[in-house]
Amino acid sequence: MNKLVIGNLVHRPLRSLISAFAVAIEVIMILSITAILLGKIDGFKQRQNGIGMDMFVRPSTANNFMGMSSAGASIKVADVLAKIPHVVVAAPVNVQLTNSLDSIYGIDFKSFNDLLPFTFLSGTSFQGPNDVIVDDYAIDGKKVGDTITVMNHPFRICGVVAHGKGGRKFIPIETMGALSGTEGKATMFYLRTANPPQYQEQIRKDILAIPGMSQYNVATAEEYTSAISPSHLPFMSTAIRVVVGIALVIGFLVIFQSMYTAVMERTREIGILKSMGASRLYIVSIVLRETAMLAAAGIALGVVASYVLSAVLQARIPTLDFVINFPWVLKAVVIAFVGALLGALYPAYKAASKDPIDALSYE
């Protein structure tokens, strides 16, 4: 039977290749959208962990994705937080999202650097209000002393740092306030505490007990980053489901059309097999085996192509956070394989239902 299946596929190479490519595209679509969306989440979590904070304080109106809401707390809150027992550092940060979806961090350099020092690759900290610190992923071929535009304002690159410190571009928090109309305001406050997590629950209670701060959101770093997930972001889960659904339909239709046409072209062959005693199950098995081989080839091609695409994009656009999620590789394999088999069920049933006399007389 296997020789018969392989012979049928080789006899129609173009159709077989198109079917395999369609399954591959299905896999690439699923892995690409999950690589972009989940990669953004994973990259965001890694950069937040690289800040060096172990607690996070923000007004209740702020969003988990920084910059999605305006700064709503006074910078002076940092001084209040710093006086709480067991709080070592309180760093105010004003984050704004640009039109290009680039998060710009307005920071008080001393307190932010005290959380976990920047690793400077070249240059220094801010020397003036129009200086910007850029990480090595966002330097874009420029060097210290060059001018770049941030929030429609020219800035001099004063330093280049290793990536992984929350944002990719940092400007003085006072300058951020002037540019965004949020003078003296902060989006959130990062805390470094003594001996975490020993005192964190007490620190949380002390913060919420401060007059005017009872409605603030206070979370540990683990609580904060765990809240950034597809289950807490409905739009992301919806986007993934839509793309997976479209990919499944594409794979289903292409396999259906390919196998249905193949069955019609092999009417006499099926008649000969049935006249020789081949059962309905045998005929169905032939069609499904062909489909399984096409699906397996397409899946293998799609997975390999997705990893190649990931490597190319990571090399050319490291800020994209295009990272393939291995659990989704397994899901894509199952989805593509099941979709292909579903697409072949009706052609297989039609082939098995042919009357051998009619099939033998078919021209």
Order of alpha helices (4+ residues) and beta strands (2+ residues): alpha-alpha-beta-beta-alpha-beta-beta-alpha-beta-beta-beta-beta-beta-alpha-beta-beta-alpha-beta-alpha-alpha-alpha-alpha-alpha-alpha
